[in-house]
Amino acid sequence: MSRRDRRKAMQDAKNFTPKKNKMSSVGVTILAVIAVAAWIAFVMARN
């Protein structure tokens, strides 16, 4: 593997990973908000 290939691979990895991480973190945040809202609604309905 030449230096140019390695640099290109690192660049691709750098461009690829943040997008995936951002998407997953947004998904986790949305899931957490939905879970909290559902829990609050459940507690309110029970009381």
CHARMM-style PDB file with segment names, atoms N, HN, CA, C and O in Angstrom:
ATOM      1  N   MET     1       0.855  -1.192   0.000  1.00  0.00      PROA
ATOM      2  CA  MET     1       0.000   0.000   0.000  1.00  0.00      PROA
ATOM      3  C   MET     1       0.896   1.248   0.000  1.00  0.00      PROA
ATOM      4  O   MET     1       1.706   1.441   0.906  1.00  0.00      PROA
ATOM      5  N   SER     2       0.740   2.072  -1.007  1.00  0.00      PROA
ATOM      6  HN  SER     2       0.082   1.915  -1.743  1.00  0.00      PROA
ATOM      7  CA  SER     2       1.581   3.261  -1.081  1.00  0.00      PROA
ATOM      8  C   SER     2       1.067   4.354  -0.153  1.00  0.00      PROA
ATOM      9  O   SER     2      -0.026   4.258   0.405  1.00  0.00      PROA
ATOM     10  N   ARG     3       1.874   5.385  -0.005  1.00  0.00      PROA
ATOM     11  HN  ARG     3       2.761   5.463  -0.458  1.00  0.00      PROA
ATOM     12  CA  ARG     3       1.499   6.465   0.906  1.00  0.00      PROA
ATOM     13  C   ARG     3       0.240   7.177   0.395  1.00  0.00      PROA
ATOM     14  O   ARG     3      -0.625   7.572   1.177  1.00  0.00      PROA
ATOM     15  N   ARG     4       0.157   7.334  -0.948  1.00  0.00      PROA
ATOM     16  HN  ARG     4       0.860   7.014  -1.583  1.00  0.00      PROA
ATOM     17  CA  ARG     4      -1.008   8.035  -1.501  1.00  0.00      PROA
ATOM     18  C   ARG     4      -2.282   7.227  -1.252  1.00  0.00      PROA
ATOM     19  O   ARG     4      -3.317   7.782  -0.883  1.00  0.00      PROA
ATOM     20  N   ASP     5      -2.196   5.912  -1.458  1.00  0.00      PROA
ATOM     21  HN  ASP     5      -1.355   5.461  -1.758  1.00  0.00      PROA
ATOM     22  CA  ASP     5      -3.364   5.058  -1.214  1.00  0.00      PROA
ATOM     23  C   ASP     5      -3.801   5.140   0.242  1.00  0.00      PROA
ATOM     24  O   ASP     5      -4.989   5.232   0.551  1.00  0.00      PROA
ATOM     25  N   ARG     6      -2.802   5.105   1.136  1.00  0.00      PROA
ATOM     26  HN  ARG     6      -1.837   5.031   0.885  1.00  0.00      PROA
ATOM     27  CA  ARG     6      -3.133   5.153   2.563  1.00  0.00      PROA
ATOM     28  C   ARG     6      -3.798   6.488   2.910  1.00  0.00      PROA
ATOM     29  O   ARG     6      -4.774   6.530   3.659  1.00  0.00      PROA
ATOM     30  N   ARG     7      -3.253   7.584   2.352  1.00  0.00      PROA
ATOM     31  HN  ARG     7      -2.460   7.550   1.743  1.00  0.00      PROA
ATOM     32  CA  ARG     7      -3.835   8.900   2.645  1.00  0.00      PROA
ATOM     33  C   ARG     7      -5.258   8.977   2.105  1.00  0.00      PROA
ATOM     34  O   ARG     7      -6.148   9.523   2.757  1.00  0.00      PROA
ATOM     35  N   LYS     8      -5.469   8.429   0.913  1.00  0.00      PROA
ATOM     36  HN  LYS     8      -4.746   7.986   0.383  1.00  0.00      PROA
ATOM     37  CA  LYS     8      -6.818   8.441   0.337  1.00  0.00      PROA
ATOM     38  C   LYS     8      -7.771   7.607   1.193  1.00  0.00      PROA
ATOM     39  O   LYS     8      -8.916   7.999   1.420  1.00  0.00      PROA
ATOM     40  N   ALA     9      -7.292   6.458   1.666  1.00  0.00      PROA
ATOM     41  HN  ALA     9      -6.362   6.139   1.482  1.00  0.00      PROA
ATOM     42  CA  ALA     9      -8.132   5.609   2.513  1.00  0.00      PROA
ATOM     43  C   ALA     9      -8.485   6.333   3.811  1.00  0.00      PROA
ATOM     44  O   ALA     9      -9.625   6.277   4.271  1.00  0.00      PROA
ATOM     45  N   MET    10      -7.498   7.012   4.397  1.00  0.00      PROA
ATOM     46  HN  MET    10      -6.571   7.057   4.024  1.00  0.00      PROA
ATOM     47  CA  MET    10      -7.764   7.751   5.634  1.00  0.00      PROA
ATOM     48  C   MET    10      -8.761   8.878   5.378  1.00  0.00      PROA
ATOM     49  O   MET    10      -9.645   9.140   6.193  1.00  0.00      PROA
ATOM     50  N   GLN    11      -8.599   9.548   4.216  1.00  0.00      PROA
ATOM     51  HN  GLN    11      -7.880   9.335   3.555  1.00  0.00      PROA
ATOM     52  CA  GLN    11      -9.524  10.635   3.874  1.00  0.00      PROA
ATOM     53  C   GLN    11     -10.942  10.082   3.721  1.00  0.00      PROA
ATOM     54  O   GLN    11     -11.902  10.670   4.220  1.00  0.00      PROA
ATOM     55  N   ASP    12     -11.065   8.942   3.024  1.00  0.00      PROA
ATOM     56  HN  ASP    12     -10.286   8.465   2.618  1.00  0.00      PROA
ATOM     57  CA  ASP    12     -12.381   8.323   2.855  1.00  0.00      PROA
ATOM     58  C   ASP    12     -12.980   7.959   4.210  1.00  0.00      PROA
ATOM     59  O   ASP    12     -14.166   8.180   4.457  1.00  0.00      PROA
ATOM     60  N   ALA    13     -12.145   7.397   5.086  1.00  0.00      PROA
ATOM     61  HN  ALA    13     -11.182   7.217   4.886  1.00  0.00      PROA
ATOM     62  CA  ALA    13     -12.638   7.013   6.408  1.00  0.00      PROA
ATOM     63  C   ALA    13     -13.100   8.251   7.171  1.00  0.00      PROA
ATOM     64  O   ALA    13     -14.139   8.233   7.831  1.00  0.00      PROA
ATOM     65  N   LYS    14     -12.312   9.333   7.074  1.00  0.00      PROA
ATOM     66  HN  LYS    14     -11.467   9.347   6.539  1.00  0.00      PROA
ATOM     67  CA  LYS    14     -12.665  10.558   7.792  1.00  0.00      PROA
ATOM     68  C   LYS    14     -13.989  11.112   7.267  1.00  0.00      PROA
ATOM     69  O   LYS    14     -14.824  11.590   8.034  1.00  0.00      PROA
ATOM     70  N   ASN    15     -14.167  11.037   5.928  1.00  0.00      PROA
ATOM     71  HN  ASN    15     -13.488  10.648   5.305  1.00  0.00      PROA
ATOM     72  CA  ASN    15     -15.411  11.550   5.351  1.00  0.00      PROA
ATOM     73  C   ASN    15     -16.593  10.646   5.668  1.00  0.00      PROA
ATOM     74  O   ASN    15     -17.733  11.105   5.728  1.00  0.00      PROA
ATOM     75  N   PHE    16     -16.320   9.358   5.870  1.00  0.00      PROA
ATOM     76  HN  PHE    16     -15.394   8.985   5.821  1.00  0.00      PROA
ATOM     77  CA  PHE    16     -17.409   8.390   6.044  1.00  0.00      PROA
ATOM     78  C   PHE    16     -17.898   8.326   7.489  1.00  0.00      PROA
ATOM     79  O   PHE    16     -19.104   8.283   7.733  1.00  0.00      PROA
ATOM     80  N   THR    17     -16.976   8.318   8.446  1.00  0.00      PROA
ATOM     81  HN  THR    17     -15.996   8.353   8.249  1.00  0.00      PROA
ATOM     82  CA  THR    17     -17.382   8.036   9.822  1.00  0.00      PROA
ATOM     83  C   THR    17     -18.246   9.122  10.462  1.00  0.00      PROA
ATOM     84  O   THR    17     -19.234   8.772  11.107  1.00  0.00      PROA
ATOM     85  N   PRO    18     -17.941  10.421  10.328  1.00  0.00      PROA
ATOM     86  CA  PRO    18     -18.765  11.412  11.034  1.00  0.00      PROA
ATOM     87  C   PRO    18     -20.221  11.361  10.593  1.00  0.00      PROA
ATOM     88  O   PRO    18     -21.126  11.540  11.408  1.00  0.00      PROA
ATOM     89  N   LYS    19     -20.450  11.115   9.286  1.00  0.00      PROA
ATOM     90  HN  LYS    19     -19.715  10.970   8.625  1.00  0.00      PROA
ATOM     91  CA  LYS    19     -21.825  11.059   8.793  1.00  0.00      PROA
ATOM     92  C   LYS    19     -22.585   9.939   9.495  1.00  0.00      PROA
ATOM     93  O   LYS    19     -23.717  10.123   9.942  1.00  0.00      PROA
ATOM     94  N   LYS    20     -21.932   8.758   9.585  1.00  0.00      PROA
ATOM     95  HN  LYS    20     -21.012   8.609   9.222  1.00  0.00      PROA
ATOM     96  CA  LYS    20     -22.576   7.614  10.226  1.00  0.00      PROA
ATOM     97  C   LYS    20     -22.820   7.905  11.706  1.00  0.00      PROA
ATOM     98  O   LYS    20     -23.896   7.624  12.234  1.00  0.00      PROA
ATOM     99  N   ASN    21     -21.813   8.469  12.368  1.00  0.00      PROA
ATOM    100  HN  ASN    21     -20.939   8.697  11.939  1.00  0.00      PROA
ATOM    101  CA  ASN    21     -21.951   8.752  13.798  1.00  0.00      PROA
ATOM    102  C   ASN    21     -23.060   9.764  14.044  1.00  0.00      PROA
ATOM    103  O   ASN    21     -23.843   9.624  14.984  1.00  0.00      PROA
ATOM    104  N   LYS    22     -23.123  10.793  13.185  1.00  0.00      PROA
ATOM    105  HN  LYS    22     -22.487  10.907  12.422  1.00  0.00      PROA
ATOM    106  CA  LYS    22     -24.154  11.821  13.360  1.00  0.00      PROA
ATOM    107  C   LYS    22     -25.537  11.198  13.182  1.00  0.00      PROA
ATOM    108  O   LYS    22     -26.454  11.468  13.958  1.00  0.00      PROA
ATOM    109  N   MET    23     -25.678  10.364  12.155  1.00  0.00      PROA
ATOM    110  HN  MET    23     -24.934  10.144  11.524  1.00  0.00      PROA
ATOM    111  CA  MET    23     -26.977   9.728  11.917  1.00  0.00      PROA
ATOM    112  C   MET    23     -27.376   8.867  13.117  1.00  0.00      PROA
ATOM    113  O   MET    23     -28.515   8.946  13.577  1.00  0.00      PROA
ATOM    114  N   SER    24     -26.466   8.059  13.621  1.00  0.00      PROA
ATOM    115  HN  SER    24     -25.541   7.996  13.246  1.00  0.00      PROA
ATOM    116  CA  SER    24     -26.809   7.162  14.729  1.00  0.00      PROA
ATOM    117  C   SER    24     -27.119   7.959  15.989  1.00  0.00      PROA
ATOM    118  O   SER    24     -28.026   7.599  16.740  1.00  0.00      PROA
ATOM    119  N   SER    25     -26.368   9.049  16.231  1.00  0.00      PROA
ATOM    120  HN  SER    25     -25.632   9.341  15.621  1.00  0.00      PROA
ATOM    121  CA  SER    25     -26.624   9.851  17.434  1.00  0.00      PROA
ATOM    122  C   SER    25     -27.982  10.531  17.329  1.00  0.00      PROA
ATOM    123  O   SER    25     -28.700  10.634  18.323  1.00  0.00      PROA
ATOM    124  N   VAL    26     -28.347  11.002  16.122  1.00  0.00      PROA
ATOM    125  HN  VAL    26     -27.764  10.918  15.314  1.00  0.00      PROA
ATOM    126  CA  VAL    26     -29.669  11.606  15.926  1.00  0.00      PROA
ATOM    127  C   VAL    26     -30.743  10.558  16.168  1.00  0.00      PROA
ATOM    128  O   VAL    26     -31.748  10.842  16.819  1.00  0.00      PROA
ATOM    129  N   GLY    27     -30.546   9.351  15.652  1.00  0.00      PROA
ATOM    130  HN  GLY    27     -29.729   9.120  15.122  1.00  0.00      PROA
ATOM    131  CA  GLY    27     -31.521   8.282  15.860  1.00  0.00      PROA
ATOM    132  C   GLY    27     -31.668   7.939  17.331  1.00  0.00      PROA
ATOM    133  O   GLY    27     -32.783   7.749  17.817  1.00  0.00      PROA
ATOM    134  N   VAL    28     -30.547   7.857  18.045  1.00  0.00      PROA
ATOM    135  HN  VAL    28     -29.641   8.011  17.650  1.00  0.00      PROA
ATOM    136  CA  VAL    28     -30.604   7.549  19.481  1.00  0.00      PROA
ATOM    137  C   VAL    28     -31.320   8.663  20.229  1.00  0.00      PROA
ATOM    138  O   VAL    28     -32.120   8.393  21.125  1.00  0.00      PROA
ATOM    139  N   THR    29     -31.039   9.922  19.868  1.00  0.00      PROA
ATOM    140  HN  THR    29     -30.389  10.141  19.140  1.00  0.00      PROA
ATOM    141  CA  THR    29     -31.696  11.059  20.532  1.00  0.00      PROA
ATOM    142  C   THR    29     -33.199  11.013  20.309  1.00  0.00      PROA
ATOM    143  O   THR    29     -33.975  11.209  21.244  1.00  0.00      PROA
ATOM    144  N   ILE    30     -33.617  10.751  19.057  1.00  0.00      PROA
ATOM    145  HN  ILE    30     -32.987  10.592  18.297  1.00  0.00      PROA
ATOM    146  CA  ILE    30     -35.054  10.689  18.755  1.00  0.00      PROA
ATOM    147  C   ILE    30     -35.695   9.546  19.541  1.00  0.00      PROA
ATOM    148  O   ILE    30     -36.774   9.712  20.111  1.00  0.00      PROA
ATOM    149  N   LEU    31     -35.034   8.388  19.573  1.00  0.00      PROA
ATOM    150  HN  LEU    31     -34.158   8.253  19.110  1.00  0.00      PROA
ATOM    151  CA  LEU    31     -35.575   7.248  20.324  1.00  0.00      PROA
ATOM    152  C   LEU    31     -35.701   7.587  21.801  1.00  0.00      PROA
ATOM    153  O   LEU    31     -36.694   7.230  22.435  1.00  0.00      PROA
ATOM    154  N   ALA    32     -34.704   8.273  22.356  1.00  0.00      PROA
ATOM    155  HN  ALA    32     -33.897   8.562  21.841  1.00  0.00      PROA
ATOM    156  CA  ALA    32     -34.751   8.639  23.776  1.00  0.00      PROA
ATOM    157  C   ALA    32     -35.903   9.594  24.043  1.00  0.00      PROA
ATOM    158  O   ALA    32     -36.615   9.438  25.035  1.00  0.00      PROA
ATOM    159  N   VAL    33     -36.097  10.582  23.170  1.00  0.00      PROA
ATOM    160  HN  VAL    33     -35.519  10.709  22.365  1.00  0.00      PROA
ATOM    161  CA  VAL    33     -37.194  11.543  23.346  1.00  0.00      PROA
ATOM    162  C   VAL    33     -38.531  10.817  23.293  1.00  0.00      PROA
ATOM    163  O   VAL    33     -39.413  11.070  24.114  1.00  0.00      PROA
ATOM    164  N   ILE    34     -38.682   9.908  22.320  1.00  0.00      PROA
ATOM    165  HN  ILE    34     -37.965   9.703  21.654  1.00  0.00      PROA
ATOM    166  CA  ILE    34     -39.941   9.159  22.196  1.00  0.00      PROA
ATOM    167  C   ILE    34     -40.165   8.306  23.443  1.00  0.00      PROA
ATOM    168  O   ILE    34     -41.283   8.236  23.953  1.00  0.00      PROA
ATOM    169  N   ALA    35     -39.109   7.657  23.936  1.00  0.00      PROA
ATOM    170  HN  ALA    35     -38.200   7.714  23.522  1.00  0.00      PROA
ATOM    171  CA  ALA    35     -39.242   6.801  25.121  1.00  0.00      PROA
ATOM    172  C   ALA    35     -39.657   7.627  26.329  1.00  0.00      PROA
ATOM    173  O   ALA    35     -40.537   7.214  27.085  1.00  0.00      PROA
ATOM    174  N   VAL    36     -39.035   8.795  26.523  1.00  0.00      PROA
ATOM    175  HN  VAL    36     -38.320   9.131  25.909  1.00  0.00      PROA
ATOM    176  CA  VAL    36     -39.381   9.654  27.665  1.00  0.00      PROA
ATOM    177  C   VAL    36     -40.816  10.142  27.538  1.00  0.00      PROA
ATOM    178  O   VAL    36     -41.559  10.135  28.519  1.00  0.00      PROA
ATOM    179  N   ALA    37     -41.216  10.567  26.339  1.00  0.00      PROA
ATOM    180  HN  ALA    37     -40.612  10.572  25.542  1.00  0.00      PROA
ATOM    181  CA  ALA    37     -42.583  11.053  26.137  1.00  0.00      PROA
ATOM    182  C   ALA    37     -43.589   9.941  26.411  1.00  0.00      PROA
ATOM    183  O   ALA    37     -44.617  10.177  27.045  1.00  0.00      PROA
ATOM    184  N   ALA    38     -43.299   8.727  25.937  1.00  0.00      PROA
ATOM    185  HN  ALA    38     -42.464   8.536  25.421  1.00  0.00      PROA
ATOM    186  CA  ALA    38     -44.206   7.602  26.165  1.00  0.00      PROA
ATOM    187  C   ALA    38     -44.288   7.285  27.661  1.00  0.00      PROA
ATOM    188  O   ALA    38     -45.370   6.998  28.172  1.00  0.00      PROA
ATOM    189  N   TRP    39     -43.157   7.334  28.361  1.00  0.00      PROA
ATOM    190  HN  TRP    39     -42.277   7.568  27.946  1.00  0.00      PROA
ATOM    191  CA  TRP    39     -43.143   7.048  29.801  1.00  0.00      PROA
ATOM    192  C   TRP    39     -43.965   8.090  30.552  1.00  0.00      PROA
ATOM    193  O   TRP    39     -44.744   7.740  31.438  1.00  0.00      PROA
ATOM    194  N   ILE    40     -43.797   9.382  30.203  1.00  0.00      PROA
ATOM    195  HN  ILE    40     -43.164   9.666  29.483  1.00  0.00      PROA
ATOM    196  CA  ILE    40     -44.556  10.451  30.870  1.00  0.00      PROA
ATOM    197  C   ILE    40     -46.047  10.264  30.604  1.00  0.00      PROA
ATOM    198  O   ILE    40     -46.860  10.392  31.519  1.00  0.00      PROA
ATOM    199  N   ALA    41     -46.411   9.963  29.362  1.00  0.00      PROA
ATOM    200  HN  ALA    41     -45.750   9.859  28.619  1.00  0.00      PROA
ATOM    201  CA  ALA    41     -47.822   9.752  29.031  1.00  0.00      PROA
ATOM    202  C   ALA    41     -48.372   8.568  29.823  1.00  0.00      PROA
ATOM    203  O   ALA    41     -49.504   8.616  30.303  1.00  0.00      PROA
ATOM    204  N   PHE    42     -47.578   7.508  29.961  1.00  0.00      PROA
ATOM    205  HN  PHE    42     -46.658   7.469  29.571  1.00  0.00      PROA
ATOM    206  CA  PHE    42     -48.015   6.324  30.706  1.00  0.00      PROA
ATOM    207  C   PHE    42     -48.240   6.669  32.179  1.00  0.00      PROA
ATOM    208  O   PHE    42     -49.241   6.262  32.768  1.00  0.00      PROA
ATOM    209  N   VAL    43     -47.313   7.415  32.768  1.00  0.00      PROA
ATOM    210  HN  VAL    43     -46.500   7.745  32.289  1.00  0.00      PROA
ATOM    211  CA  VAL    43     -47.438   7.785  34.182  1.00  0.00      PROA
ATOM    212  C   VAL    43     -48.645   8.700  34.374  1.00  0.00      PROA
ATOM    213  O   VAL    43     -49.399   8.542  35.335  1.00  0.00      PROA
ATOM    214  N   MET    44     -48.829   9.657  33.463  1.00  0.00      PROA
ATOM    215  HN  MET    44     -48.217   9.786  32.683  1.00  0.00      PROA
ATOM    216  CA  MET    44     -49.970  10.577  33.562  1.00  0.00      PROA
ATOM    217  C   MET    44     -51.284   9.805  33.470  1.00  0.00      PROA
ATOM    218  O   MET    44     -52.214  10.062  34.234  1.00  0.00      PROA
ATOM    219  N   ALA    45     -51.358   8.859  32.534  1.00  0.00      PROA
ATOM    220  HN  ALA    45     -50.603   8.650  31.913  1.00  0.00      PROA
ATOM    221  CA  ALA    45     -52.598   8.103  32.348  1.00  0.00      PROA
ATOM    222  C   ALA    45     -52.878   7.236  33.578  1.00  0.00      PROA
ATOM    223  O   ALA    45     -54.037   7.022  33.934  1.00  0.00      PROA
ATOM    224  N   ARG    46     -51.826   6.740  34.224  1.00  0.00      PROA
ATOM    225  HN  ARG    46     -50.885   6.914  33.935  1.00  0.00      PROA
ATOM    226  CA  ARG    46     -52.018   5.859  35.375  1.00  0.00      PROA
ATOM    227  C   ARG    46     -52.510   6.648  36.592  1.00  0.00      PROA
ATOM    228  O   ARG    46     -53.317   6.150  37.377  1.00  0.00      PROA
ATOM    229  N   ASN    47     -52.023   7.867  36.739  1.00  0.00      PROA
ATOM    230  HN  ASN    47     -51.368   8.272  36.102  1.00  0.00      PROA
ATOM    231  CA  ASN    47     -52.396   8.640  37.941  1.00  0.00      PROA
ATOM    232  C   ASN    47     -53.795   9.223  37.805  1.00  0.00      PROA
ATOM    233  OT1 ASN    47     -54.273   9.900  38.715  1.00  0.00      PROA
TER     234      ASN     47
END
